[in-house]
């Protein structure tokens, strides 16, 4: 298996007032997004201290006894927040359940928030482990930091597509996003056929920012050479595009298969942040992504409609078979 050939892009230029810096980052993003839709991101501005705290709290959470983790099980939430047990999800159809456990959090909303009372999809309160007093504030700070990074990178994506950098401002307002904590035990010595940490899949959102430890295990599909390792690179995020971005760009930007096989012999921890967008925003083909005389490959859909379609296709069958 090949080592990673993913591009490394420094987005420091997106913090600059100089338009030339923005154009330089936009060009690099365009090349990466049209190729694999996967890249390493540096110059992101997320402090090493905050990233370390997130990993520390994640490990402390997964070290809790299963009885304590189950107190905030996903089954107690109406908006998919809380703890997901080991082997509860099957991302690759026809394969064994994924060898991982997880935790989900989103934007913090109270039960009496109008959006929650209206039953809007994926809106509601989070569940937090009462045994870890620092857990909630650390995750809330990280969520807000990553939300802001998502907004910044969307401006860079706009430049890469040849549209105004503020074109996505409505999309980036009151947006949905999901913070996940994941724990992968080592790959068994004698695994079931096809058993792995996370089955091959594409993400169904817009952008995914992955913070991974030093164990490795993330693999990305390359049509020419097969699976390649996306090895950890210090002080970077692995960023990939999801199905919504592919839909929005009429397939010009790629949403690529990836999986996790933890052969490190160690416990693996990773923290993906899924940036999804405003649920009421309608996704139509971006004009610069439509060939002259061509037609959009996908019908218009709101972010919420797309998210529900993907959720039903991905999670409900998986949970039913787990």
N, C-alpha and C positions, 0 to 999 in steps of 0.2 A: 504493500500500500504506500502511496506517495505521501510525502510530507506536504504541508500546506503551501499552496501557491496563491493564497488570498492577498489582495493588495492591502497595504497599510496607508491609511489616509490621515493626515494631520489637519484637524478642522480649526486650528488656531485662527486662521483667516476669517472665520465667521464671527469672531469677536472684534474684528477690525472695522474702522469706518471707511477703509479704502475699498472701493468697488472692485479694483483689480484683484485684491485678496479673495473676495467672494467668488469672482469668476474662476480663479485658480482652483479653489476648493470644489466649485460646481463642476468643472471639467473632470476632476479626479473622481467625483461621485458618479458622474454620468457613465464613465468608462466601467467602473465597478458594478454599477446597477444593471447595465446592459449585458454584462458578462455572466457572473454567477449570482449577483445579488447578495454577496457575502463580502465582508471586509473587516479589517482591524481598524479601530478608531482611536486615535490619540489626540491630545489637545482638548479633551472633553471637559476639563474643569472640575471634575468630581474629586474631592480630596481623598488622599490615601487613608487618612484617619477615619473618615466616614465609611469607606469601603471595608476597612478592617473591622469596624464596629458591627457592620451588617453581617459579615462572616462569623464573628464571635457569637452574636445573638442567634444566628441561624443554627450553629452547631449546638449551642445551649438548648435551643428548642428541640432539636431532633434527639438530643441526649435524654430528654424527659421520658419517664415511663410511658408506655403506650396508653395506659389508663388515663393519664393526665392529658396527653395529646388528643385523645378521643373526646374529651370534654368540649373541644371546639371543632368537632368533625364537620365536614362540609354538609352532612345531612341535616345539621341544625340551622343551616343558613338558606334563605330564599334567594340569595344573590351570588352563590358560589364563592363563599369566603370561608377560610379556616383550613383545617388539616385534612389532607388526602393521604390515606394509609398506603403502605407498601403494596404494590401490584394492583392498585385500584383502577388503573387506566391502561388501555391498550391502544396505542397510537398507530400501530401498523396492523392492518386487518389480516387475520389468519395467523398471527404470531402470538406467542405467550404474552401475558400481561407484562407491562414495563416494570423493571426491577428498580423502583425508586419510590420515595415518599415525598410529599410536598406540603407547602403552605401557600395559601392565596390571600392577598389583600388588595383592596382597591381604594378609591377615594373615600374618605371617611364621611359618612352621612348618617344623620340620626333617624330613628324610626318615624319621626313626625315630619321629616323633610317632604315637601310637596311631591318631589319626584319619586320618593319611596312610597308615599301614600297612593300615588297614581299607578304604582306597579310597573314603572319603567324597567325595562330589561337590564339586569346586572347593576341595579342601583340599590344600595342598602348599607346597613352597618357592618363593619368588620367584626371578626371574633379575635380576641387577643388572649394569650396565655397569662393567667393571673399569677403564675409562679415566677414570671420573669418581668420585674418592674421596668427594666430599661428597654424591653423589647419593642413596645408600642412607640415610644418617642423616637427611637432610632429608625424604625421602619417608616414612620411618618415623615421624618426628615429626608430619608433616602427617596421615598416616593415623590415628594415635592421637587427634589433636586433632579431626579430623572425625568419628571414631567417637563421641567424647564429645558432640559437637554433635548428632549423629544421635539419641543417647539422650535428650538434653535436648528436642529438638524433638518426639520421640515422646511425651514427657510432655505437651507442649503440645497435640499432636493428641488425646491421650486426653481432656484437659479440653474440647477443642472438640467432642468426641463425647458429652459428658455422662457419662463414666465416670471412675473414680478415676484420678488422675494416675500411679499406680503399676501400673495394670492391665496394662501392656505390659512389665513388668520381666522376665518370662521370655523374651519375644520379643527383648528387648534384651540378653540374656546370651549370651556365646559366639557372637555374631552373625557372619554373612557380610557382607562389604562389599568393594567393588572401587574402587580408585583408578585413574583413567585419565588419561594425558597425551595430548593431541591436537594435531596440527599440520596446518593447512589452508593449502595454497598459494593464491594469488589465483585467482579464477575465470578460466578461459581466455577469451581474446578471442573465440574461435569454439568454444564448447563443443559437445559432442555433445548432441543433443536430450535434455533431462532431466538432464544432468550437473550435479552440485552437490557441495558439500563433504560433506553428510550428508543422505541421503534422508529423507523424511517417515516418522516412526515414533513409537510411544509407548515409554516405558521400561517394563521388565517387573518392576522391583523395587518398593520401598516409597517411598523418598524419594531424590531426586537433588539434590545441591548442586553448582551450576555456578559455577566461578570463571572469568571470561572477561577477555581483555585489552580494549583500547579499539577494536578493529577493528569490532565489531558482526558481524552476519551471522546471529544466532539469530532464527528466525521461529516464531511460535506460531499455531496454527490457531484462528480464531474463527468459529463457525458463522454468525454474523450478517454479518460484514464480510470474512471470508477471512483471509489471512495478515497478521499484524501483527508489527512489529519489536520484539524484546525487547532494546532498546539497552542497552549497558553503563551501569550506574549506580555511581559510585565507592563503594567500601567496602561493597558489598552482594554477596550471592550471589543468583543466580536459583535458586529451589527449585521443583521440580515433583514431583507425585505419579506413581507408577508403577502398572502394572496390578495388582500385588499389593494395593495400598491400595484400588483400585477394587473388587477382589474381596472384600476384607475388609469394606468398608462397603456391600456390596450395590449398588454403583453410585452411592451417594450422593455420594461424593467422586470427582472426575474425574481420569482419566489422559488427557492431551490430546496430539494430534499436534504434532510440532515438527520442524524441519529447520534446516540451515545452508547459506546461500548467501553465500560470501565475496566480495563485490563491492568490498571496500575498496581493492583493488590492493596490499595488503600481506600478509605472512605472518601468519596468525592462529593464536593458541595459546589453548587452553582446558583446564581441568582439572575434569572431572566426578568427583564422589564418589558412588557408588551404595550406599545403605544398604539392606540386604536383610533382615536379621533372623536369628534362630537357625534353623538348617536343620531341626531336629527339631520346631519349634513348629507346631502345627496351626492353620491359618487357617480359622476359622468365622465366619459373619456376626456382627458385633457387635450385641448385642441392641437397642441404641438406634437401629440402622439398619434394623430390620425393622418394617414397618407391622403394625398389629394384624391378625391373621388372614392375614398374608402369608407367603410362603415364600422362603427364600434362592434367589438366582438362580444360585449356584455351589455345587458340592459341596465338602465339606471337603477340604483338601489341606495337606500340610506345606509349609513354605517351600521345602525342597529339591525336593519334587515339582513345585511351581509353577515354580521356577527351571529345572528340567530341561526341563519342557514348553516354556517360553518360549525357552530356549536352543536346543532342537532346532528349533523353528519359525523362529527368527530367524537363528541363526548357521550352522547346517549347510547349509541351502539357499543362503545367501549365499556361504559359502566355496566351495561346490561350483560356483557359477556365476561366481565371480570369476576 
